[in-house]
Every structure is written in C-alpha cells, then in structure tokens.
C-alpha cells in the first residue's frame, strides 16, 4: 500500500539510475536505500518524497548516499541554454551563473558563450 503511494519516487529513482537501490515495506513504512550520482539527484528524490508525503513523512524512510560529493551536479548543455538559465534551474538564482562559470574556466573563456553538449560542473555552493 505504501509502496504504491510512493511509486513516483521509485520511478524517479529508476530514471536517475540510482545505484544499489533497495526497497522494503514493513509495518506500513517503506524503507528506500540507494546511491545517487550527485547531491542534486539526491535532492530530487527528497523533493519528490516531500511532494507526496509532506515535509516530515512518517511512512517512508530514505537513506540515499551520494557517489560524487565533489560537485553538486554535472550538466550537459542543451541548445538555447545560458549560464544564468542553468543557474536558475539548479540554484533558483540566475545570478549564480558566475559560480558555474568559475568552476568551468577550463572549458569556458566567456560566460556568455556556451555550446550544446558541453558538460559543465555545477559546483557545491
């Protein structure tokens, strides 16, 4: 029953390719474990849990580890994107484009020039 309630969380975990995943349902509590690639992906899982179960759900326990703590995420640029648009997506603040630029000066020379298929580091801030 609880598993069905949180099916969207489980689907998101599959979509994000969460590694070492395990799911157990016991006494009305769903226990979910696994390893996300980055903190951003872990946050996506938690946001989905809160969306379904509220801020402090009592019917789910999630133990999600992060494989790569050195970055917040790695982003592949899509056509039409800008650093400010990417910053708004990850940080909810387009002005944080500067931090993304600084983390990627090894491939970027100008914050106004990015190209599709470039993989950018989204730094922990």
N, CA, C and O atoms as a GROMACS GRO file, in nm:
protein
  500
    1UNK      N    1   0.082  -0.120   0.000
    1UNK     CA    2   0.000   0.000   0.000
    1UNK      C    3   0.087   0.127   0.000
    1UNK      O    4   0.065   0.218  -0.080
    2UNK      N    5   0.185   0.132   0.091
    2UNK     CA    6   0.273   0.249   0.097
    2UNK      C    7   0.360   0.255  -0.028
    2UNK      O    8   0.390   0.363  -0.078
    3UNK      N    9   0.400   0.139  -0.078
    3UNK     CA   10   0.483   0.136  -0.198
    3UNK      C   11   0.409   0.202  -0.315
    3UNK      O   12   0.468   0.276  -0.393
    4UNK      N   13   0.281   0.174  -0.327
    4UNK     CA   14   0.201   0.234  -0.434
    4UNK      C   15   0.194   0.386  -0.418
    4UNK      O   16   0.200   0.459  -0.516
    5UNK      N   17   0.182   0.432  -0.294
    5UNK     CA   18   0.176   0.576  -0.268
    5UNK      C   19   0.302   0.646  -0.318
    5UNK      O   20   0.296   0.756  -0.373
    6UNK      N   21   0.417   0.582  -0.298
    6UNK     CA   22   0.546   0.642  -0.334
    6UNK      C   23   0.602   0.588  -0.466
    6UNK      O   24   0.722   0.596  -0.490
    7UNK      N   25   0.515   0.534  -0.551
    7UNK     CA   26   0.562   0.479  -0.678
    7UNK      C   27   0.635   0.584  -0.763
    7UNK      O   28   0.730   0.551  -0.834
    8UNK      N   29   0.591   0.710  -0.757
    8UNK     CA   30   0.658   0.815  -0.834
    8UNK      C   31   0.802   0.836  -0.786
    8UNK      O   32   0.890   0.869  -0.866
    9UNK      N   33   0.828   0.816  -0.657
    9UNK     CA   34   0.964   0.825  -0.604
    9UNK      C   35   1.048   0.711  -0.660
    9UNK      O   36   1.162   0.731  -0.701
   10UNK      N   37   0.991   0.592  -0.660
   10UNK     CA   38   1.064   0.475  -0.711
   10UNK      C   39   1.091   0.490  -0.860
   10UNK      O   40   1.199   0.455  -0.908
   11UNK      N   41   0.993   0.542  -0.933
   11UNK     CA   42   1.012   0.565  -1.077
   11UNK      C   43   1.123   0.668  -1.102
   11UNK      O   44   1.205   0.651  -1.192
   12UNK      N   45   1.125   0.775  -1.021
   12UNK     CA   46   1.229   0.876  -1.035
   12UNK      C   47   1.366   0.815  -1.005
   12UNK      O   48   1.464   0.846  -1.073
   13UNK      N   49   1.373   0.729  -0.906
   13UNK     CA   50   1.498   0.660  -0.874
   13UNK      C   51   1.549   0.579  -0.992
   13UNK      O   52   1.669   0.578  -1.019
   14UNK      N   53   1.458   0.512  -1.061
   14UNK     CA   54   1.497   0.436  -1.180
   14UNK      C   55   1.543   0.530  -1.290
   14UNK      O   56   1.643   0.505  -1.357
   15UNK      N   57   1.470   0.638  -1.310
   15UNK     CA   58   1.502   0.736  -1.413
   15UNK      C   59   1.641   0.797  -1.389
   15UNK      O   60   1.716   0.820  -1.483
   16UNK      N   61   1.673   0.823  -1.262
   16UNK     CA   62   1.802   0.881  -1.226
   16UNK      C   63   1.912   0.776  -1.216
   16UNK      O   64   2.029   0.809  -1.192
   17UNK      N   65   1.875   0.651  -1.235
   17UNK     CA   66   1.970   0.540  -1.229
   17UNK      C   67   2.039   0.532  -1.092
   17UNK      O   68   2.161   0.519  -1.083
   18UNK      N   69   1.958   0.538  -0.986
   18UNK     CA   70   2.010   0.525  -0.850
   18UNK      C   71   2.070   0.385  -0.837
   18UNK      O   72   2.007   0.285  -0.871
   19UNK      N   73   2.193   0.380  -0.786
   19UNK     CA   74   2.265   0.254  -0.775
   19UNK      C   75   2.241   0.189  -0.638
   19UNK      O   76   2.205   0.256  -0.542
   20UNK      N   77   2.261   0.058  -0.632
   20UNK     CA   78   2.248  -0.019  -0.507
   20UNK      C   79   2.114   0.005  -0.438
   20UNK      O   80   2.105   0.006  -0.315
   21UNK      N   81   2.011   0.023  -0.517
   21UNK     CA   82   1.880   0.052  -0.462
   21UNK      C   83   1.816  -0.069  -0.398
   21UNK      O   84   1.832  -0.182  -0.444
   22UNK      N   85   1.743  -0.044  -0.291
   22UNK     CA   86   1.670  -0.150  -0.223
   22UNK      C   87   1.542  -0.088  -0.165
   22UNK      O   88   1.542   0.026  -0.120
   23UNK      N   89   1.435  -0.166  -0.168
   23UNK     CA   90   1.305  -0.120  -0.120
   23UNK      C   91   1.248  -0.229  -0.030
   23UNK      O   92   1.244  -0.346  -0.067
   24UNK      N   93   1.203  -0.189   0.089
   24UNK     CA   94   1.137  -0.282   0.181
   24UNK      C   95   1.014  -0.212   0.238
   24UNK      O   96   1.018  -0.094   0.271
   25UNK      N   97   0.907  -0.287   0.249
   25UNK     CA   98   0.786  -0.235   0.313
   25UNK      C   99   0.755  -0.322   0.433
   25UNK      O  100   0.739  -0.443   0.420
   26UNK      N  101   0.748  -0.260   0.550
   26UNK     CA  102   0.724  -0.334   0.672
   26UNK      C  103   0.644  -0.249   0.770
   26UNK      O  104   0.680  -0.134   0.796
   27UNK      N  105   0.537  -0.303   0.822
   27UNK     CA  106   0.452  -0.234   0.921
   27UNK      C  107   0.408  -0.095   0.875
   27UNK      O  108   0.405  -0.001   0.953
   28UNK      N  109   0.374  -0.084   0.746
   28UNK     CA  110   0.324   0.042   0.693
   28UNK      C  111   0.430   0.147   0.668
   28UNK      O  112   0.397   0.264   0.646
   29UNK      N  113   0.558   0.107   0.672
   29UNK     CA  114   0.668   0.201   0.646
   29UNK      C  115   0.752   0.147   0.530
   29UNK      O  116   0.793   0.031   0.530
   30UNK      N  117   0.776   0.234   0.433
   30UNK     CA  118   0.857   0.198   0.318
   30UNK      C  119   1.000   0.246   0.345
   30UNK      O  120   1.022   0.364   0.375
   31UNK      N  121   1.096   0.155   0.334
   31UNK     CA  122   1.237   0.189   0.351
   31UNK      C  123   1.304   0.182   0.215
   31UNK      O  124   1.299   0.079   0.148
   32UNK      N  125   1.367   0.292   0.175
   32UNK     CA  126   1.430   0.302   0.045
   32UNK      C  127   1.577   0.337   0.067
   32UNK      O  128   1.609   0.429   0.143
   33UNK      N  129   1.666   0.264   0.002
   33UNK     CA  130   1.808   0.294   0.009
   33UNK      C  131   1.866   0.298  -0.131
   33UNK      O  132   1.809   0.242  -0.225
   34UNK      N  133   1.980   0.364  -0.145
   34UNK     CA  134   2.048   0.369  -0.274
   34UNK      C  135   2.153   0.477  -0.276
   34UNK      O  136   2.173   0.550  -0.179
   35UNK      N  137   2.220   0.487  -0.390
   35UNK     CA  138   2.326   0.586  -0.408
   35UNK      C  139   2.298   0.668  -0.534
   35UNK      O  140   2.291   0.616  -0.645
   36UNK      N  141   2.282   0.798  -0.513
   36UNK     CA  142   2.264   0.892  -0.624
   36UNK      C  143   2.402   0.933  -0.674
   36UNK      O  144   2.499   0.930  -0.598
   37UNK      N  145   2.409   0.972  -0.799
   37UNK     CA  146   2.537   1.016  -0.855
   37UNK      C  147   2.583   1.146  -0.790
   37UNK      O  148   2.700   1.160  -0.756
   38UNK      N  149   2.491   1.243  -0.773
   38UNK     CA  150   2.526   1.374  -0.720
   38UNK      C  151   2.425   1.419  -0.615
   38UNK      O  152   2.317   1.361  -0.600
   39UNK      N  153   2.461   1.524  -0.542
   39UNK     CA  154   2.371   1.582  -0.442
   39UNK      C  155   2.242   1.631  -0.506
   39UNK      O  156   2.135   1.618  -0.447
   40UNK      N  157   2.251   1.687  -0.626
   40UNK     CA  158   2.132   1.736  -0.696
   40UNK      C  159   2.032   1.622  -0.715
   40UNK      O  160   1.912   1.640  -0.692
   41UNK      N  161   2.080   1.506  -0.757
   41UNK     CA  162   1.989   1.392  -0.777
   41UNK      C  163   1.929   1.345  -0.644
   41UNK      O  164   1.812   1.309  -0.639
   42UNK      N  165   2.009   1.346  -0.539
   42UNK     CA  166   1.957   1.310  -0.407
   42UNK      C  167   1.846   1.408  -0.367
   42UNK      O  168   1.742   1.368  -0.314
   43UNK      N  169   1.870   1.538  -0.392
   43UNK     CA  170   1.769   1.639  -0.360
   43UNK      C  171   1.640   1.618  -0.439
   43UNK      O  172   1.531   1.639  -0.387
   44UNK      N  173   1.654   1.575  -0.564
   44UNK     CA  174   1.535   1.547  -0.645
   44UNK      C  175   1.451   1.436  -0.581
   44UNK      O  176   1.328   1.445  -0.576
   45UNK      N  177   1.517   1.333  -0.532
   45UNK     CA  178   1.446   1.223  -0.465
   45UNK      C  179   1.373   1.276  -0.342
   45UNK      O  180   1.255   1.248  -0.322
   46UNK      N  181   1.444   1.353  -0.259
   46UNK     CA  182   1.382   1.407  -0.138
   46UNK      C  183   1.268   1.503  -0.170
   46UNK      O  184   1.167   1.504  -0.100
   47UNK      N  185   1.283   1.584  -0.274
   47UNK     CA  186   1.174   1.675  -0.312
   47UNK      C  187   1.049   1.596  -0.351
   47UNK      O  188   0.938   1.635  -0.318
   48UNK      N  189   1.069   1.485  -0.423
   48UNK     CA  190   0.955   1.402  -0.463
   48UNK      C  191   0.891   1.336  -0.342
   48UNK      O  192   0.768   1.326  -0.334
   49UNK      N  193   0.972   1.290  -0.246
   49UNK     CA  194   0.919   1.230  -0.123
   49UNK      C  195   0.833   1.332  -0.049
   49UNK      O  196   0.722   1.301  -0.005
   50UNK      N  197   0.884   1.456  -0.035
   50UNK     CA  198   0.810   1.561   0.036
   50UNK      C  199   0.684   1.602  -0.040
   50UNK      O  200   0.582   1.634   0.021
   51UNK      N  201   0.691   1.601  -0.172
   51UNK     CA  202   0.574   1.634  -0.254
   51UNK      C  203   0.460   1.536  -0.226
   51UNK      O  204   0.343   1.575  -0.222
   52UNK      N  205   0.494   1.411  -0.209
   52UNK     CA  206   0.393   1.307  -0.187
   52UNK      C  207   0.354   1.296  -0.039
   52UNK      O  208   0.236   1.289  -0.006
   53UNK      N  209   0.454   1.294   0.049
   53UNK     CA  210   0.428   1.263   0.191
   53UNK      C  211   0.430   1.381   0.285
   53UNK      O  212   0.405   1.364   0.404
   54UNK      N  213   0.459   1.501   0.236
   54UNK     CA  214   0.467   1.618   0.323
   54UNK      C  215   0.609   1.639   0.373
   54UNK      O  216   0.699   1.561   0.341
   55UNK      N  217   0.629   1.745   0.450
   55UNK     CA  218   0.763   1.782   0.497
   55UNK      C  219   0.831   1.675   0.580
   55UNK      O  220   0.951   1.654   0.566
   56UNK      N  221   0.757   1.607   0.666
   56UNK     CA  222   0.815   1.504   0.754
   56UNK      C  223   0.731   1.377   0.749
   56UNK      O  224   0.662   1.345   0.846
   57UNK      N  225   0.735   1.305   0.638
   57UNK     CA  226   0.650   1.186   0.627
   57UNK      C  227   0.695   1.076   0.724
   57UNK      O  228   0.815   1.053   0.742
   58UNK      N  229   0.598   1.010   0.785
   58UNK     CA  230   0.629   0.904   0.882
   58UNK      C  231   0.617   0.765   0.820
   58UNK      O  232   0.648   0.665   0.886
   59UNK      N  233   0.573   0.759   0.695
   59UNK     CA  234   0.553   0.628   0.632
   59UNK      C  235   0.662   0.593   0.532
   59UNK      O  236   0.648   0.497   0.455
   60UNK      N  237   0.772   0.670   0.531
   60UNK     CA  238   0.884   0.638   0.443
   60UNK      C  239   1.015   0.677   0.513
   60UNK      O  240   1.024   0.782   0.576
   61UNK      N  241   1.114   0.591   0.499
   61UNK     CA  242   1.249   0.617   0.547
   61UNK      C  243   1.339   0.603   0.426
   61UNK      O  244   1.340   0.498   0.362
   62UNK      N  245   1.416   0.708   0.396
   62UNK     CA  246   1.504   0.703   0.280
   62UNK      C  247   1.648   0.728   0.324
   62UNK      O  248   1.677   0.827   0.392
   63UNK      N  249   1.735   0.639   0.285
   63UNK     CA  250   1.878   0.653   0.312
   63UNK      C  251   1.947   0.655   0.176
   63UNK      O  252   1.984   0.552   0.121
   64UNK      N  253   1.965   0.777   0.125
   64UNK     CA  254   2.023   0.795  -0.008
   64UNK      C  255   2.164   0.854   0.008
   64UNK      O  256   2.181   0.963   0.063
   65UNK      N  257   2.262   0.782  -0.039
   65UNK     CA  258   2.401   0.830  -0.037
   65UNK      C  259   2.432   0.901  -0.167
   65UNK      O  260   2.355   0.895  -0.263
   66UNK      N  261   2.547   0.970  -0.170
   66UNK     CA  262   2.591   1.041  -0.290
   66UNK      C  263   2.727   0.986  -0.331
   66UNK      O  264   2.820   0.980  -0.250
   67UNK      N  265   2.740   0.946  -0.457
   67UNK     CA  266   2.865   0.889  -0.507
   67UNK      C  267   2.972   0.995  -0.527
   67UNK      O  268   3.090   0.970  -0.500
   68UNK      N  269   2.934   1.115  -0.575
   68UNK     CA  270   3.032   1.219  -0.606
   68UNK      C  271   2.997   1.347  -0.531
   68UNK      O  272   2.912   1.424  -0.575
   69UNK      N  273   3.062   1.369  -0.417
   69UNK     CA  274   3.038   1.490  -0.337
   69UNK      C  275   3.121   1.609  -0.383
   69UNK      O  276   3.107   1.718  -0.328
   70UNK      N  277   3.208   1.589  -0.482
   70UNK     CA  278   3.296   1.697  -0.525
   70UNK      C  279   3.223   1.804  -0.606
   70UNK      O  280   3.272   1.916  -0.620
   71UNK      N  281   3.105   1.770  -0.659
   71UNK     CA  282   3.024   1.864  -0.736
   71UNK      C  283   2.879   1.852  -0.692
   71UNK      O  284   2.838   1.752  -0.634
   72UNK      N  285   2.801   1.957  -0.721
   72UNK     CA  286   2.658   1.950  -0.695
   72UNK      C  287   2.591   1.866  -0.803
   72UNK      O  288   2.502   1.785  -0.776
   73UNK      N  289   2.637   1.886  -0.928
   73UNK     CA  290   2.584   1.809  -1.040
   73UNK      C  291   2.674   1.832  -1.161
   73UNK      O  292   2.758   1.922  -1.161
   74UNK      N  293   2.656   1.752  -1.262
   74UNK     CA  294   2.722   1.773  -1.392
   74UNK      C  295   2.609   1.790  -1.493
   74UNK      O  296   2.519   1.707  -1.502
   75UNK      N  297   2.617   1.898  -1.569
   75UNK     CA  298   2.508   1.935  -1.659
   75UNK      C  299   2.557   1.936  -1.803
   75UNK      O  300   2.660   1.996  -1.833
   76UNK      N  301   2.483   1.870  -1.891
   76UNK     CA  302   2.514   1.874  -2.033
   76UNK      C  303   2.429   1.984  -2.096
   76UNK      O  304   2.306   1.981  -2.090
   77UNK      N  305   2.496   2.081  -2.156
   77UNK     CA  306   2.430   2.198  -2.214
   77UNK      C  307   2.340   2.157  -2.330
   77UNK      O  308   2.378   2.078  -2.416
   78UNK      N  309   2.218   2.214  -2.329
   78UNK     CA  310   2.124   2.194  -2.438
   78UNK      C  311   2.113   2.323  -2.518
   78UNK      O  312   2.141   2.431  -2.466
   79UNK      N  313   2.072   2.311  -2.641
   79UNK     CA  314   2.057   2.427  -2.728
   79UNK      C  315   1.965   2.531  -2.664
   79UNK      O  316   1.860   2.496  -2.611
   80UNK      N  317   2.004   2.657  -2.668
   80UNK     CA  318   1.921   2.765  -2.615
   80UNK      C  319   1.947   2.796  -2.469
   80UNK      O  320   1.889   2.891  -2.417
   81UNK      N  321   2.033   2.720  -2.402
   81UNK     CA  322   2.060   2.746  -2.261
   81UNK      C  323   2.167   2.854  -2.246
   81UNK      O  324   2.248   2.878  -2.335
   82UNK      N  325   2.164   2.918  -2.130
   82UNK     CA  326   2.266   3.014  -2.090
   82UNK      C  327   2.309   2.978  -1.948
   82UNK      O  328   2.241   2.901  -1.880
   83UNK      N  329   2.422   3.032  -1.904
   83UNK     CA  330   2.466   3.003  -1.768
   83UNK      C  331   2.365   3.053  -1.665
   83UNK      O  332   2.344   2.988  -1.563
   84UNK      N  333   2.302   3.167  -1.692
   84UNK     CA  334   2.203   3.218  -1.596
   84UNK      C  335   2.080   3.129  -1.591
   84UNK      O  336   2.022   3.110  -1.484
   85UNK      N  337   2.038   3.075  -1.704
   85UNK     CA  338   1.924   2.983  -1.707
   85UNK      C  339   1.958   2.854  -1.630
   85UNK      O  340   1.876   2.801  -1.556
   86UNK      N  341   2.079   2.807  -1.650
   86UNK     CA  342   2.124   2.685  -1.580
   86UNK      C  343   2.133   2.713  -1.430
   86UNK      O  344   2.092   2.630  -1.349
   87UNK      N  345   2.187   2.831  -1.392
   87UNK     CA  346   2.197   2.868  -1.250
   87UNK      C  347   2.059   2.877  -1.187
   87UNK      O  348   2.040   2.834  -1.073
   88UNK      N  349   1.963   2.932  -1.260
   88UNK     CA  350   1.827   2.942  -1.206
   88UNK      C  351   1.768   2.803  -1.182
   88UNK      O  352   1.700   2.780  -1.083
   89UNK      N  353   1.796   2.710  -1.274
   89UNK     CA  354   1.745   2.574  -1.259
   89UNK      C  355   1.801   2.506  -1.134
   89UNK      O  356   1.725   2.448  -1.055
   90UNK      N  357   1.933   2.513  -1.115
   90UNK     CA  358   1.995   2.441  -1.004
   90UNK      C  359   1.992   2.514  -0.871
   90UNK      O  360   1.979   2.452  -0.766
   91UNK      N  361   2.003   2.647  -0.875
   91UNK     CA  362   2.014   2.725  -0.752
   91UNK      C  363   1.896   2.817  -0.725
   91UNK      O  364   1.890   2.882  -0.620
   92UNK      N  365   1.801   2.823  -0.820
   92UNK     CA  366   1.686   2.915  -0.809
   92UNK      C  367   1.730   3.061  -0.810
   92UNK      O  368   1.657   3.149  -0.765
   93UNK      N  369   1.852   3.087  -0.863
   93UNK     CA  370   1.906   3.222  -0.866
   93UNK      C  371   1.994   3.237  -0.991
   93UNK      O  372   2.105   3.183  -0.996
   94UNK      N  373   1.944   3.310  -1.093
   94UNK     CA  374   2.020   3.323  -1.217
   94UNK      C  375   2.154   3.395  -1.199
   94UNK      O  376   2.244   3.376  -1.281
   95UNK      N  377   2.169   3.476  -1.095
   95UNK     CA  378   2.294   3.549  -1.074
   95UNK      C  379   2.409   3.458  -1.028
   95UNK      O  380   2.524   3.500  -1.027
   96UNK      N  381   2.378   3.337  -0.991
   96UNK     CA  382   2.483   3.244  -0.950
   96UNK      C  383   2.552   3.182  -1.071
   96UNK      O  384   2.631   3.087  -1.057
   97UNK      N  385   2.523   3.236  -1.191
   97UNK     CA  386   2.592   3.190  -1.312
   97UNK      C  387   2.742   3.208  -1.297
   97UNK      O  388   2.821   3.134  -1.357
   98UNK      N  389   2.783   3.307  -1.217
   98UNK     CA  390   2.925   3.336  -1.200
   98UNK      C  391   2.998   3.217  -1.137
   98UNK      O  392   3.110   3.184  -1.176
   99UNK      N  393   2.933   3.153  -1.040
   99UNK     CA  394   2.996   3.037  -0.976
   99UNK      C  395   3.010   2.921  -1.074
   99UNK      O  396   3.109   2.848  -1.071
  100UNK      N  397   2.911   2.905  -1.161
  100UNK     CA  398   2.920   2.799  -1.262
  100UNK      C  399   3.032   2.832  -1.360
  100UNK      O  400   3.110   2.744  -1.397
  101UNK      N  401   3.040   2.957  -1.402
  101UNK     CA  402   3.148   2.997  -1.493
  101UNK      C  403   3.285   2.971  -1.430
  101UNK      O  404   3.372   2.911  -1.493
  102UNK      N  405   3.303   3.014  -1.305
  102UNK     CA  406   3.432   2.998  -1.237
  102UNK      C  407   3.471   2.851  -1.223
  102UNK      O  408   3.589   2.817  -1.230
  103UNK      N  409   3.373   2.764  -1.205
  103UNK     CA  410   3.401   2.621  -1.191
  103UNK      C  411   3.436   2.556  -1.325
  103UNK      O  412   3.481   2.441  -1.328
  104UNK      N  413   3.415   2.628  -1.434
  104UNK     CA  414   3.433   2.571  -1.567
  104UNK      C  415   3.529   2.650  -1.656
  104UNK      O  416   3.523   2.639  -1.778
  105UNK      N  417   3.616   2.730  -1.596
  105UNK     CA  418   3.708   2.810  -1.677
  105UNK      C  419   3.805   2.723  -1.757
  105UNK      O  420   3.870   2.772  -1.850
  106UNK      N  421   3.815   2.596  -1.723
  106UNK     CA  422   3.899   2.505  -1.802
  106UNK      C  423   3.840   2.480  -1.941
  106UNK      O  424   3.912   2.440  -2.032
  107UNK      N  425   3.710   2.502  -1.958
  107UNK     CA  426   3.648   2.484  -2.090
  107UNK      C  427   3.576   2.610  -2.140
  107UNK      O  428   3.547   2.622  -2.259
  108UNK      N  429   3.548   2.705  -2.050
  108UNK     CA  430   3.479   2.828  -2.088
  108UNK      C  431   3.573   2.947  -2.078
  108UNK      O  432   3.647   2.960  -1.981
  109UNK      N  433   3.570   3.032  -2.178
  109UNK     CA  434   3.651   3.153  -2.177
  109UNK      C  435   3.566   3.278  -2.156
  109UNK      O  436   3.617   3.383  -2.117
  110UNK      N  437   3.435   3.266  -2.182
  110UNK     CA  438   3.343   3.379  -2.174
  110UNK      C  439   3.211   3.327  -2.117
  110UNK      O  440   3.158   3.229  -2.170
  111UNK      N  441   3.157   3.389  -2.012
  111UNK     CA  442   3.032   3.339  -1.954
  111UNK      C  443   2.911   3.350  -2.047
  111UNK      O  444   2.807   3.288  -2.022
  112UNK      N  445   2.925   3.427  -2.154
  112UNK     CA  446   2.814   3.443  -2.248
  112UNK      C  447   2.820   3.344  -2.364
  112UNK      O  448   2.734   3.345  -2.451
  113UNK      N  449   2.923   3.259  -2.364
  113UNK     CA  450   2.940   3.166  -2.476
  113UNK      C  451   2.952   3.023  -2.423
  113UNK      O  452   3.056   2.982  -2.371
  114UNK      N  453   2.843   2.948  -2.438
  114UNK     CA  454   2.845   2.805  -2.408
  114UNK      C  455   2.786   2.733  -2.528
  114UNK      O  456   2.712   2.792  -2.607
  115UNK      N  457   2.817   2.606  -2.541
  115UNK     CA  458   2.774   2.531  -2.658
  115UNK      C  459   2.703   2.402  -2.618
  115UNK      O  460   2.737   2.341  -2.516
  116UNK      N  461   2.604   2.361  -2.699
  116UNK     CA  462   2.537   2.234  -2.672
  116UNK      C  463   2.638   2.120  -2.661
  116UNK      O  464   2.740   2.117  -2.730
  117UNK      N  465   2.607   2.027  -2.572
  117UNK     CA  466   2.685   1.906  -2.546
  117UNK      C  467   2.808   1.929  -2.459
  117UNK      O  468   2.879   1.833  -2.428
  118UNK      N  469   2.836   2.053  -2.418
  118UNK     CA  470   2.944   2.074  -2.321
  118UNK      C  471   2.896   2.022  -2.186
  118UNK      O  472   2.781   2.044  -2.148
  119UNK      N  473   2.983   1.952  -2.115
  119UNK     CA  474   2.948   1.908  -1.980
  119UNK      C  475   3.005   2.006  -1.880
  119UNK      O  476   3.127   2.022  -1.870
  120UNK      N  477   2.916   2.073  -1.807
  120UNK     CA  478   2.956   2.174  -1.710
  120UNK      C  479   2.948   2.119  -1.568
  120UNK      O  480   2.856   2.044  -1.534
  121UNK      N  481   3.044   2.158  -1.488
  121UNK     CA  482   3.038   2.128  -1.345
  121UNK      C  483   2.945   2.230  -1.281
  121UNK      O  484   2.960   2.350  -1.301
  122UNK      N  485   2.851   2.181  -1.204
  122UNK     CA  486   2.764   2.267  -1.123
  122UNK      C  487   2.820   2.254  -0.981
  122UNK      O  488   2.802   2.152  -0.916
  123UNK      N  489   2.890   2.359  -0.933
  123UNK     CA  490   2.961   2.345  -0.807
  123UNK      C  491   2.871   2.346  -0.684
  123UNK      O  492   2.760   2.399  -0.686
  124UNK      N  493   2.922   2.287  -0.577
  124UNK     CA  494   2.858   2.300  -0.446
  124UNK      C  495   2.878   2.443  -0.399
  124UNK      O  496   2.992   2.491  -0.395
  125UNK      N  497   2.771   2.511  -0.363
  125UNK     CA  498   2.786   2.648  -0.311
  125UNK      C  499   2.708   2.664  -0.183
  125UNK      O  500   2.708   2.771  -0.124
   0.00000   0.00000   0.00000
